[in-house]
Amino acid sequence: MENENIENTGMQHTSAIAGQPEKEFQPRIDMSRLQEDIHKIKNEIAKVIIGQEDMMDHLIAALLSNGHVLIEGVPGVAKTITAKLLARTVDVDFSRIQFTPDLMPSDILGTSVFNAKTSEFEFKKGPVFSNFILIDEINRSPAKTQAALFEVMEERQITMDGIRYPMDDPFLVVATQNPIEHEGTYRLPEAQLDRFLFKIEVGYPNLQQEIEIIRHEHGNRLDDKTELVQKVVSGAQLKEYQRLVKDVIVEANLLEYIAQIIVATRNNQFLYLGASPRASLALLTASKSFAAIRGRDFVTPEDIREASYAVLRHRIVVSPEREMEGLTGDEIIRQILESQEIPR
């Protein structure tokens, strides 16, 4: 209840000193423009997508955190189109890569080509050299191609023939995968999963949302629905928002709360593998972004709890015995959150 009061009051703290009029508390960081643009982004995407608010919040949080996202869901729940629409609202370069079993690392990163005029090899950049990368069905390619993403996702650069090629900021990878169809797929290595800020699980819409989807499509006369979506922010504005989010205030007791959650995954008897220190940093960054989305310049325990599932579910491994019993990672995360004392 206390957390809800913090959430609802936002910046409406007042001074109640006797004999003085109450004054509205002024935020230390001005989030008004960021809030306005987030609202615009959501409105633009809502022109095409019905529901999926949770996926939308997490994608925007990843955008503000400059972190990569893995979206998992059955076919037809708007994973790919939502990512495309989000990219369309930001005025940056966009690249889409369809992963297939025969895809080679050079098809993603680029390759050196001999120039007959100069008698020298020239590096031709691949589709990964962009700002917003959509990788569709990322688990369709074998380990050699998956490994090509390790350096670029973590260090935002590639090294080819001894030469370093940095990526332009902002740089965001959004990947999709199908959790049901496993024929012709390859399990992502744990090291690669750890490089994703979030793993978002997308479910089916409810009955009312399903009706709205059908009605919306029935009234649509456009061949390309993405034409409805307009650009909202520039690349420079997005980088400024990312810098702004880094300044969001986190009290010392909340930093300890994050550490306690992460350490609890390592000591949990139901888990074969707990979260790494990278998860601690990811949870900190994501919590700041959720606070900014809610219009606050400070993090609350609720921001940390909201970010925990998407930050941790791909970084922990349930023990084989418990997995056979039907215990899921999300259930264990819930138990861990419930066992930790919420800071006051």
C-alpha positions as CSV (number, residue, x, y, z in Angstrom):
1,M,0.0,0.0,0.0
2,E,2.9,2.3,0.8
3,N,4.4,1.7,-2.7
4,E,1.0,2.5,-4.3
5,N,0.9,5.8,-2.4
6,I,4.4,6.7,-3.6
7,E,3.3,5.8,-7.2
8,N,0.1,7.7,-7.1
9,T,1.4,10.9,-5.5
10,G,4.3,11.1,-7.9
11,M,5.7,14.6,-7.5
12,Q,2.8,16.0,-5.5
13,H,4.8,16.1,-2.2
14,T,4.0,19.3,-0.2
15,S,5.4,21.3,2.6
16,A,3.3,21.4,5.7
17,I,5.3,23.8,7.8
18,A,3.1,25.7,10.3
19,G,2.3,29.2,9.2
20,Q,3.5,28.7,5.6
21,P,1.4,27.8,2.5
22,E,1.9,24.3,1.1
23,K,4.3,24.2,-1.8
24,E,4.3,21.6,-4.6
25,F,7.5,19.6,-4.6
26,Q,9.6,20.3,-7.8
27,P,11.2,17.3,-9.5
28,R,15.0,17.4,-9.6
29,I,15.0,16.2,-13.2
30,D,12.5,17.6,-15.8
31,M,10.8,14.5,-17.3
32,S,7.9,16.4,-19.0
33,R,9.3,16.3,-22.5
34,L,10.2,12.6,-22.2
35,Q,6.8,11.9,-20.8
36,E,5.1,13.7,-23.7
37,D,7.2,11.8,-26.4
38,I,6.5,8.4,-24.7
39,H,2.8,9.2,-24.8
40,K,3.1,10.1,-28.5
41,I,5.0,6.9,-29.3
42,K,2.3,4.8,-27.6
43,N,-0.4,6.6,-29.5
44,E,1.3,6.1,-32.8
45,I,1.7,2.4,-32.2
46,A,-1.9,2.1,-30.9
47,K,-3.0,3.1,-34.4
48,V,-2.1,-0.4,-35.5
49,I,-1.6,-2.6,-32.4
50,I,-4.4,-3.4,-30.0
51,G,-3.5,-4.3,-26.4
52,Q,0.0,-5.6,-25.6
53,E,0.6,-2.7,-23.2
54,D,3.1,-4.7,-21.2
55,M,5.3,-5.5,-24.2
56,M,5.1,-1.8,-25.2
57,D,6.2,-0.6,-21.8
58,H,9.1,-3.0,-21.8
59,L,10.2,-2.1,-25.3
60,I,10.2,1.6,-24.5
61,A,12.1,0.9,-21.3
62,A,14.7,-1.0,-23.3
63,L,14.9,1.9,-25.7
64,L,15.5,4.4,-22.9
65,S,18.1,1.9,-21.3
66,N,19.9,1.4,-24.7
67,G,19.5,-2.4,-24.0
68,H,18.7,-5.3,-26.3
69,V,15.4,-7.2,-26.2
70,L,14.4,-10.8,-26.9
71,I,10.6,-11.2,-27.6
72,E,9.2,-14.7,-27.3
73,G,5.7,-15.7,-28.3
74,V,3.6,-17.9,-30.6
75,P,3.2,-16.8,-34.2
76,G,0.6,-14.0,-34.8
77,V,0.8,-12.1,-31.5
78,A,2.4,-9.0,-33.2
79,K,6.0,-9.5,-32.0
80,T,7.6,-8.5,-35.3
81,I,5.2,-5.7,-36.3
82,T,5.4,-4.1,-32.9
83,A,9.2,-3.9,-33.1
84,K,8.9,-2.5,-36.6
85,L,6.4,0.1,-35.5
86,L,8.6,1.2,-32.6
87,A,11.5,1.6,-34.9
88,R,9.4,3.7,-37.2
89,T,8.6,6.2,-34.4
90,V,12.3,6.9,-34.0
91,D,14.1,8.8,-36.8
92,V,17.1,6.4,-37.0
93,D,18.3,3.8,-39.5
94,F,16.4,0.5,-39.4
95,S,17.6,-2.9,-40.5
96,R,15.7,-6.2,-40.5
97,I,17.5,-9.6,-40.7
98,Q,15.7,-12.9,-41.2
99,F,17.7,-15.6,-39.5
100,T,17.8,-18.9,-41.4
101,P,19.8,-22.2,-41.0
102,D,22.1,-21.3,-43.9
103,L,22.8,-17.7,-42.7
104,M,26.6,-17.0,-42.4
105,P,28.3,-14.5,-40.0
106,S,29.4,-12.5,-43.1
107,D,25.8,-12.1,-44.1
108,I,25.3,-10.1,-40.8
109,L,28.6,-8.4,-40.2
110,G,29.9,-7.8,-43.7
111,T,32.9,-9.0,-45.6
112,S,36.1,-7.8,-47.2
113,V,35.8,-7.4,-51.0
114,F,38.8,-7.0,-53.4
115,N,38.7,-3.7,-55.2
116,A,40.4,-4.2,-58.6
117,K,40.9,-0.4,-59.1
118,T,42.9,0.1,-55.9
119,S,44.2,-3.5,-55.7
120,E,43.1,-3.5,-52.0
121,F,40.5,-5.2,-50.0
122,E,37.6,-3.0,-48.8
123,F,35.2,-3.9,-46.0
124,K,31.6,-3.9,-47.1
125,K,29.4,-3.4,-44.0
126,G,26.6,-5.8,-43.3
127,P,23.0,-5.1,-42.2
128,V,24.1,-5.0,-38.5
129,F,25.5,-1.6,-39.1
130,S,22.3,0.3,-38.3
131,N,20.7,1.9,-35.3
132,F,17.7,-0.3,-34.8
133,I,18.2,-4.0,-35.7
134,L,15.2,-6.4,-35.9
135,I,16.3,-10.1,-36.0
136,D,13.4,-12.3,-36.8
137,E,13.5,-15.9,-35.5
138,I,16.9,-15.5,-34.0
139,N,17.0,-19.2,-33.0
140,R,16.9,-20.4,-36.6
141,S,20.6,-19.9,-37.2
142,P,23.4,-22.3,-35.9
143,A,26.0,-21.5,-33.2
144,K,28.6,-20.0,-35.6
145,T,26.1,-17.3,-36.7
146,Q,24.9,-16.7,-33.2
147,A,28.5,-16.2,-32.1
148,A,28.8,-13.4,-34.6
149,L,26.4,-11.3,-32.4
150,F,28.4,-11.7,-29.2
151,E,30.8,-8.8,-29.7
152,V,28.4,-6.4,-31.4
153,M,25.7,-6.8,-28.7
154,E,28.0,-6.4,-25.7
155,E,30.7,-4.0,-27.0
156,R,28.7,-2.3,-29.8
157,Q,31.5,-2.9,-32.2
158,I,32.9,-5.6,-34.5
159,T,36.5,-6.5,-35.2
160,M,37.2,-7.6,-38.8
161,D,40.7,-8.4,-40.1
162,G,42.2,-6.7,-37.0
163,I,40.3,-3.5,-37.6
164,R,37.6,-2.2,-35.1
165,Y,34.4,-0.9,-36.5
166,P,32.2,0.8,-33.8
167,M,28.4,1.0,-34.1
168,D,26.6,4.3,-34.2
169,D,24.5,5.3,-31.2
170,P,21.8,4.6,-30.5
171,F,22.2,0.8,-31.1
172,L,19.4,-1.6,-30.2
173,V,18.8,-5.2,-31.2
174,V,15.3,-6.6,-30.9
175,A,15.1,-10.3,-31.6
176,T,12.0,-12.6,-31.8
177,Q,11.7,-16.3,-31.4
178,N,8.9,-18.9,-31.3
179,P,8.7,-21.0,-28.1
180,I,6.6,-23.8,-29.6
181,E,8.2,-24.9,-32.9
182,H,11.6,-26.4,-32.3
183,E,12.2,-28.2,-35.6
184,G,15.1,-26.6,-37.3
185,T,16.0,-24.3,-34.4
186,Y,19.0,-23.9,-32.2
187,R,19.0,-23.0,-28.5
188,L,20.6,-19.7,-27.8
189,P,23.8,-19.9,-25.7
190,E,23.5,-18.7,-22.1
191,A,26.2,-16.1,-22.8
192,Q,24.2,-14.7,-25.6
193,L,20.9,-14.6,-23.6
194,D,22.8,-12.7,-20.9
195,R,23.4,-9.9,-23.4
196,F,19.7,-9.2,-23.7
197,L,18.4,-6.6,-21.2
198,F,14.9,-8.1,-21.3
199,K,13.2,-11.3,-22.4
200,I,9.6,-10.4,-23.0
201,E,7.0,-13.2,-23.1
202,V,4.0,-12.2,-25.2
203,G,0.7,-14.0,-24.7
204,Y,-2.7,-14.1,-26.4
205,P,-5.0,-11.1,-26.3
206,N,-8.2,-11.3,-24.2
207,L,-11.7,-11.6,-25.7
208,Q,-12.3,-7.8,-25.9
209,Q,-9.0,-7.2,-27.4
210,E,-9.6,-9.9,-30.0
211,I,-12.9,-8.3,-31.0
212,E,-11.1,-4.9,-31.3
213,I,-8.4,-6.5,-33.5
214,I,-11.0,-7.9,-35.8
215,R,-13.0,-4.7,-36.0
216,H,-9.8,-2.7,-36.6
217,E,-8.8,-4.9,-39.5
218,H,-12.3,-4.9,-41.0
219,G,-12.2,-1.2,-41.2
220,N,-8.7,-1.0,-42.5
221,R,-8.2,-0.1,-46.2
222,L,-4.4,0.3,-46.3
223,D,-2.1,-2.4,-47.7
224,D,0.7,-1.3,-45.5
225,K,-0.5,-0.4,-42.0
226,T,2.9,0.9,-40.9
227,E,2.2,4.0,-43.1
228,L,-0.1,5.2,-40.3
229,V,2.8,5.6,-37.9
230,Q,4.7,8.8,-37.8
231,K,8.2,9.6,-36.5
232,V,8.1,11.1,-33.0
233,V,11.7,11.5,-31.8
234,S,15.1,11.9,-33.5
235,G,18.2,9.9,-32.8
236,A,19.7,12.9,-31.0
237,Q,16.6,13.3,-28.8
238,L,16.7,9.6,-27.9
239,K,20.3,9.8,-26.9
240,E,19.4,12.8,-24.7
241,Y,16.6,10.8,-23.0
242,Q,19.0,7.9,-22.4
243,R,21.4,10.3,-20.7
244,L,18.5,11.7,-18.7
245,V,17.4,8.3,-17.5
246,K,20.9,7.6,-16.1
247,D,20.5,10.5,-13.7
248,V,17.3,9.0,-12.2
249,I,17.9,8.8,-8.4
250,V,18.2,5.4,-6.6
251,E,18.4,5.4,-2.8
252,A,21.1,3.3,-1.1
253,N,18.5,0.9,0.4
254,L,17.1,0.2,-3.1
255,L,20.6,-0.6,-4.4
256,E,20.8,-3.2,-1.6
257,Y,17.3,-4.4,-2.5
258,I,18.5,-5.1,-6.1
259,A,21.6,-6.9,-4.8
260,Q,19.5,-9.0,-2.4
261,I,17.2,-10.2,-5.2
262,I,20.1,-11.2,-7.5
263,V,22.0,-13.0,-4.7
264,A,18.8,-14.8,-3.8
265,T,18.7,-16.4,-7.3
266,R,22.1,-17.9,-6.7
267,N,21.1,-19.4,-3.4
268,N,17.8,-20.8,-4.5
269,Q,17.5,-24.5,-4.2
270,F,15.2,-24.8,-7.3
271,L,17.7,-23.1,-9.6
272,Y,20.6,-24.7,-11.4
273,L,22.0,-21.4,-12.5
274,G,21.5,-18.0,-10.8
275,A,21.8,-14.5,-12.2
276,S,25.2,-12.9,-12.9
277,P,26.4,-9.4,-11.8
278,R,25.4,-8.2,-15.3
279,A,21.8,-8.9,-14.2
280,S,22.3,-6.5,-11.2
281,L,23.3,-3.8,-13.5
282,A,20.5,-4.6,-16.0
283,L,17.9,-4.5,-13.1
284,L,19.3,-1.1,-12.0
285,T,19.1,0.4,-15.5
286,A,15.7,-1.0,-16.2
287,S,14.3,0.3,-12.9
288,K,15.4,3.8,-13.8
289,S,13.7,3.5,-17.2
290,F,10.4,2.3,-15.6
291,A,10.6,5.3,-13.2
292,A,11.1,7.7,-16.1
293,I,8.2,6.1,-18.0
294,R,6.0,6.7,-14.9
295,G,7.1,10.4,-14.8
296,R,9.3,10.1,-11.8
297,D,13.0,11.1,-11.3
298,F,13.4,8.5,-8.5
299,V,13.1,4.7,-8.4
300,T,10.6,2.9,-6.1
301,P,10.6,-0.8,-5.1
302,E,7.7,-1.3,-7.5
303,D,9.9,-0.2,-10.4
304,I,12.4,-2.9,-9.4
305,R,9.7,-5.6,-9.0
306,E,8.2,-4.7,-12.4
307,A,11.5,-5.0,-14.2
308,S,12.6,-8.2,-12.4
309,Y,10.7,-10.7,-14.4
310,A,11.9,-9.6,-17.9
311,V,15.4,-9.0,-16.6
312,L,15.8,-12.4,-14.8
313,R,13.7,-15.0,-16.6
314,H,16.4,-15.6,-19.3
315,R,19.3,-15.4,-16.9
316,I,18.2,-18.2,-14.5
317,V,18.0,-21.9,-15.2
318,V,15.5,-24.1,-13.3
319,S,16.9,-27.4,-12.1
320,P,15.9,-30.4,-14.3
321,E,14.0,-32.0,-11.4
322,R,11.8,-29.0,-10.7
323,E,11.3,-28.3,-14.4
324,M,9.9,-31.8,-14.9
325,E,7.5,-31.0,-12.0
326,G,6.3,-28.0,-14.0
327,L,7.9,-25.2,-12.0
328,T,8.7,-22.2,-14.2
329,G,11.3,-19.5,-13.9
330,D,8.6,-16.8,-13.4
331,E,7.2,-18.7,-10.5
332,I,10.6,-18.8,-8.8
333,I,11.2,-15.1,-9.4
334,R,7.8,-14.4,-7.8
335,Q,8.7,-16.5,-4.8
336,I,12.0,-14.7,-4.5
337,L,10.4,-11.2,-4.7
338,E,7.8,-12.2,-2.1
339,S,10.6,-13.5,0.3
340,Q,12.5,-10.2,0.2
341,E,11.6,-7.4,2.6
342,I,10.5,-4.3,0.6
343,P,12.5,-1.2,1.6
344,R,10.5,1.5,3.3
